[in-house]
Structures are given as C-alpha cells and as structure tokens.
Amino acid sequence: MATETLTLGKALNTGLRRALENDPKVVIMGEDVGKLGGVFRITDGLQKDFGDQRVIDTPLAESGIIGTAVGLAIRGFRPVCEIQFDGFVYPAYDQIVSQVAKMHYRSQGKVRIPMVIRIPFGGGIGAVEHHSESPEAYFAHTAGLKVVSCANPQDAYTMIQQAVASDDPIVFLEPKRRYWEKDPVELDGPLSGAYPLHSSRVVRPGTDATVLAYGPMVRTCLDAATAAAEDGRELEVIDLRSLSPLDLTAAYESVKRTGRCVVVHEAPGNLGLGSEIAARITEECFYSLESPVLRVTGFDTPYPASRVEEEYLPDLDRVLDAVDRTFGW
Amino acid sequence: MAKGDPGVSSRGRRAAPRSKKGATGDPQLVQLLTPEGERIESATGPDGTEYRVDFTDEEYRGLYRDLVLVRKLDAEATALQRQGELGLWASLLGQEAAQVGSGRALRTQDMAFPTYREHGVLYCRGIDPIMPLGLFRGVDQGGWDPNEFKFNMYTIVIGAQTLHATGYAMGVHMDGKTGTEDGEAVIAYFGDGATSQGDVNEAFVWASVFNAPLVFFCQNNQYAISEPLERQTRVPLYQRAGGFGFPGVRVDGNDVLASYAVTRHALDNARLGQGPSLIEAYTYRMGAHTTSDDPTRYRIASEVEAWQAKDPIARMKAFLEKQQIADADFFAAVDEQARTESVHLRERVLAMPNPEPVTMFDHVYPNGSPELDEQRAQFTKYMESFEGSAH
C-alpha cells in the first residue's frame, strides 16, 4: 500500500485529483483555482491535467460561484466550489442557506445538489481582517447542509473524496493554519473502509477528562494532552470531524468514563457549537458528570488584528486551565 | 471643478430631465399584433434582427386558447385565496401573452427556471396546473419533477434562479449539447425588480463570459410590489445587455406573437452556440403583486385603464375575428373549456389533503442524518401518545 508523507494541503490536492479521476462529472470551480492553483495552492496543477472545463476559473463573485454550481448540479455535475477565505463566504450566504440547503427538501427529493463548498477557515496565519473567521455555526444551524472539518492530512485526503462522492450538500471546512503540517497518508485504502464522513474519532485515548475539538484546535488539544500527561493527567481527545450532523457517540461514551468534559473551538463562544455540545452532553451524561462542561473558545469580538490573535485564539494554556477547573469543582 | 462644466453642473440640473424618461419613455417595442388586433408582418429589433411568425390557423387558435385558459385558472386561484383556501396567490393577470408566447417557443429539451408567477409557462410545459396551488395552499412546496418537465421549482428569493439557469446552461455547453439546431437552450424568468439584485447582475456576467446558451426573460410588469420601474433603473432594461456583452431586445409583452417570435429567435441563437441574450417583455401586472398587497395605494386608475386597452387576449380575439380564423362557436367553446377546467381545479384544490406531519422530516438530506432520524422517532412516539384521545 502506498503511503506518502504529505502536508494537509497536499493531501487535499491529491484527494481532489482522485475525485476528478474517478468521476467525469466532478468539476472544481472558484476564483484563481486554475492557473494559480488557488491562493493556498490546494488545486495546484489540476487545471493543467484536467483542463479548464473541469477546473474552472470563475469571475470574482461568490454568490455566482455557488449559484451557478447549483445549476450545474441540477444538470448532473458534481461541483466542488472553493471560497477563497472564510470571510468571503457571506456574499454567497443566501445561495447556500436558501438554495443549496433546501432544494432537495423543496422538491420532495426529486432534485439533488451534490456539491461541496470548500472554505479555508480559522485564524493563526497573521492575515488581515476577513481572512481568519470561523463561520461554522451559521452553516451547522441550517438544515439541509452537512458541515465537516478535517484536522490532519489523512482525514483531509479521505474526507474530501468522501464529501465529493456524497449526494449531500457539504460545507467542507479546511483548517488553513494546518495546511503545512505533515503526516504519513495512506493513499490506496478504500473510501468505504475508512471512517465514515459523519463520524467523530478518538485521536488520543485517556481516562481523566474528555476534550472535544475539530479542525485547527485538534492539534492544540493534542499538544495540551501531551503537556497534561507530563503532569500525570491522561486526557482523551476526540476529533468531532462532523459538525452537522454532530456525532457525539464517542463523546458520550468518553464523558461517562471520565466525568469531565472541555469543548474547544476558535469561533466565538456565544451560541457557538460548544454551546450545543455542552447542552447535549449535559442531557446525556448528567449523572456521570463531576463538573460542568466547560468551553474554551474565541471571544465574542470580531476577529482581532493579527498581532493579538495569539491572545484571541484558544491555546495550550487556556485548554489546560479549563481542564484544571474541571478538576477543581 | 469648473463652473458650468456640463459633466459636473450643479445638483439636480442635469438629473431632472433624465428622471423617468429613460426607464419608461417610449418603448422600442417589437410588436407583431397591435392592441387593435392588426397583424404586423415583421418587426425589427434594435440590432437589426427581423422578427416574424408564420402560424397555421390552428396554431393561432391554440395560442388564443392557452391565453384564455391560463387567465381563467389564474382567476380561479385568486378566488380560492379570497375564500381562504390558499394562503397566498401571485397572479399573472395581464402577463399571459409574455408567458404563453415564451413558453410555447420552448422546445421539449429546453430547460426553464421560473419565479413564483410563471403559471402560464408551467401550463405550457405540460404540468398539471394544480401543482403551484399546493405550494400556495401550504400542503407542499411545489410537487412537479423539474427534470421530467424541464421546468424548475418556483423560486421565491428574487433573482436567485438566474444563477441556477446560468450554471445549468454552462452544463449544457459542457455536455456538448449546443452548436446544432436540435441543441438545448435554457430560459431564466425574472421581473423588473430582480434586475436590481446582485445575483441577476452576476448571472449576466457569468452567462456572458462562459457564452452560456441562455435566454434571460425579464417580464417588466412595471412594479416590484409597490416600487415603480423608476426605483429600479434609469435606462431601459433591455439596454443593460449591451454592457454585459450580449444582445437585448424589448418586446411587447402583451403581444403573444411577438413574445413567441423574439423568444424563439433567442433560444435558437443560444442552442446554436451564440450565447446569451436578454428579452425585456414590456407588460403590466393588472392585479396585485400578490393577494396580500393593495395596488390602489401605489398606482392610479388611469394607468391601469391605459393598459387595459392593450389587453393580450382582447387583441388576439380581435385578430382572429378580423381574419375569420375563429368564429363565435370557437370562442364559446374555449370559454366553456376554461370554465370546466377551473371548476375542476377548484374541486381538486378543496380535496387536497394536508400532509402527514411526520413527512416534514422527509428529504432533508439524500443520505439521511442520525440526528434527524432520532427527532423523527421522538416525534412519532409523541404523536402516537395522542392516539385514541381527542387530538
């Protein structure tokens, strides 16, 4: 079996290449995805090999990217749209929540919109405003959309292919600050044999407290678990992977064992995914909990100027501090 | 800036003469049938295109029948709303010719993307006219199969469907279904108000740069709810096309023959690979925007009367009579057919069952969702707990 060490970005690129090879109806579309290969080079080389009818450089209009992809999907294509940065998805918001999400429902199942909307999301790369946002709650709140996020190269490679092959409309969130992190990737495993797209996964087993994260924060939480282990605490880290639907099966099982839970995300805390997760864990695991479910999140401010983003973003210390608090109850 | 510079003169001076005139001044209409029912042999569009039609007597009678039936079914729906049987209705009264003319110009393989008012086009696509009434009654969200009838779902968000049409047309092109006389074409319907939307302008850009086989069919019915055309534009809408790089034409939207001719021409160009075009069907909404507004608050009776004199059905009838294409028996038979069909429609609407509540969980996702499955199960259990009770 072929295993290669790839960055998360290159793993996405390789996964997209496989998707293009496997299905002639797959088309990639977005601003600068062709010759430039995308501003993060995620589509690098694909237009050269598949042509400009499969990898389509579009006009600079986000609603147009999503709206025309809807029409292509009705026609029988499988569009994979790239939104260049998280903060630029809002001009396409109406098309995503009112059209992409609802067409299957409105047509009583007669119309399918098998499209993927790729969004590099989150902060930590020192970008200017509108380039570091975490819009996941807006989409996870909308019925008809599925929202997933990869956290490591293997998942990036597998999940993007699973997303493209799925008939569900999927918002695919890519942790842009992790694009350059490397890991070995198994390239030849069957997609159906991998973890299903909509399932969470225990990425570090532990016994003392449960830490839930997704996307860019998974790495942060794994680092926190390593640090905690030095202090004699074994944290169980779960990568949620799917934000809608939320797969909390592993989380429930884990919290019932550990009795403690911390949810971590970059997005602002107010009405963020952490709120929903904390509520559900409280309902499901109430008699097992030794302390309240705690959240470590971004603040309820617009994403700040990048020179203070390290203070805005949850880091290892804030995660460990929250873990300490769950033990201090 | 220099005083007296014609480009920058004091505020209001130059703006005043432009107001209203540009948008609603003398329309350069392609017309093949005058309001009096006189037939015009051919008409020339702004780019020199000659428009003409050559129908058999039977086809002329067929178009008249379509107009009358569509108006009658629409009137029945309006009446049903007034009696509380529909939650809302968006009447097409006054726009029958634009819809029937363009709808009959479509070929079987062509795809249409409507707004929520295209009941006449829907009828021309062979869809049971009860279908949109389910949406407005609240028992479903439009029940036809867009792929079977090549007529998409009604779109309520203004202008959103123009992008869907553009993408679909790009797909037609990518599938190699253009460039021949039996190729496929796509038509996108929208109103004058929609031309202010970003999506419509983005659709113009995309259709142009991708040379999409698409006809933008704007029914300019002069009002976006209460906002007159002057609130949407200061240039005639068909002239917008030039800035985007494709042809535009204004047709008399109350003239079914001209509406047919310009649409057929534009569709043929599209299917031959000559790209998009814009048709502005210059017409008038005789009723309310929907049954929830009151047009007497925003427009004057004399304006409505002036448009009544341009009625699409009256002029077609006058033409058929003058040319002796149809006689009194024919008109009586059409009226009788319309009456019968509208009575039938009424009976069927009243008999439409409410959906089973649990069906609200159906078709949210093609592949389902564990969360939703659980909610469905809980809801089902909850509903069953009422069995045998008064609920």
Contacts between the chains, C-beta under 8 A, distances in Angstrom:
chain1	res1	chain2	res2	distance
A	27	B	174	7.8
A	53	B	174	5.5
A	58	B	206	7.6
A	59	B	202	7.4
A	59	B	205	5.2
A	59	B	206	6.0
A	59	B	209	6.1
A	61	B	202	4.5
A	61	B	205	6.7
A	61	B	206	7.4
A	63	B	163	6.8
A	63	B	198	6.2
A	63	B	199	5.6
A	63	B	202	5.7
A	64	B	163	6.0
A	64	B	166	7.8
A	64	B	199	7.6
A	64	B	202	3.8
A	64	B	203	7.2
A	64	B	205	6.9
A	64	B	206	5.3
A	66	B	163	7.9
A	67	B	160	6.5
A	67	B	162	7.9
A	67	B	163	2.6
A	67	B	164	6.1
A	67	B	166	7.4
A	67	B	167	6.7
A	67	B	199	6.0
A	67	B	202	7.1
A	67	B	203	7.3
A	68	B	163	5.4
A	68	B	164	7.6
A	68	B	166	5.1
A	68	B	167	3.3
A	68	B	170	6.3
A	68	B	203	7.9
A	68	B	206	5.6
A	69	B	167	5.9
A	70	B	163	6.9
A	70	B	164	4.8
A	70	B	167	6.0
A	71	B	113	7.9
A	71	B	163	6.7
A	71	B	164	4.1
A	71	B	165	6.1
A	71	B	166	6.0
A	71	B	167	2.5
A	71	B	168	3.7
A	71	B	169	7.2
A	71	B	170	7.1
A	71	B	171	6.7
A	72	B	167	4.4
A	72	B	168	7.0
A	72	B	170	6.3
A	72	B	171	4.8
A	73	B	167	7.7
A	74	B	146	7.1
A	74	B	147	7.9
A	74	B	152	7.1
A	74	B	164	6.5
A	74	B	167	7.6
A	74	B	168	5.5
A	74	B	171	8.0
A	75	B	167	7.2
A	75	B	168	4.8
A	75	B	171	3.2
A	75	B	172	6.8
A	75	B	175	7.4
A	76	B	171	6.9
A	77	B	171	5.6
A	77	B	174	7.5
A	79	B	167	7.9
A	91	B	198	7.5
A	94	B	157	6.4
A	94	B	160	6.9
A	94	B	199	7.9
A	95	B	160	6.5
A	95	B	163	6.9
A	95	B	199	7.6
A	98	B	157	5.2
A	98	B	160	6.8
A	99	B	155	7.9
A	99	B	157	7.3
A	99	B	160	5.6
A	99	B	164	7.2
A	103	B	153	7.1
A	104	B	363	5.6
A	104	B	364	7.3
A	104	B	365	7.1
A	104	B	366	6.0
A	105	B	141	7.3
A	105	B	363	5.2
A	105	B	364	5.6
A	106	B	141	4.3
A	106	B	142	6.6
A	106	B	153	5.7
A	107	B	141	7.7
A	107	B	142	7.4
A	107	B	145	7.7
A	107	B	146	6.5
A	107	B	153	5.7
A	107	B	363	7.7
A	108	B	140	6.8
A	108	B	141	7.3
A	108	B	143	6.6
A	108	B	362	7.2
A	108	B	363	5.6
A	109	B	362	7.1
A	109	B	363	3.9
A	109	B	366	7.4
A	110	B	145	4.8
A	110	B	146	6.5
A	110	B	147	6.9
A	111	B	146	5.8
A	111	B	147	7.5
A	111	B	153	7.1
A	112	B	366	5.5
A	114	B	366	7.7
A	143	B	364	5.6
A	143	B	372	8.0
A	144	B	364	5.7
A	144	B	365	6.9
A	146	B	365	6.9
A	146	B	369	7.6
A	166	B	367	6.3
A	167	B	366	3.9
A	167	B	367	6.1
A	168	B	365	5.1
A	168	B	366	5.7
A	168	B	367	5.1
A	198	B	369	7.9
A	198	B	370	7.5
A	244	B	371	8.0
A	245	B	369	4.5
A	245	B	370	5.6
A	245	B	371	4.2
A	245	B	372	7.3
A	246	B	371	6.7
A	247	B	370	7.3
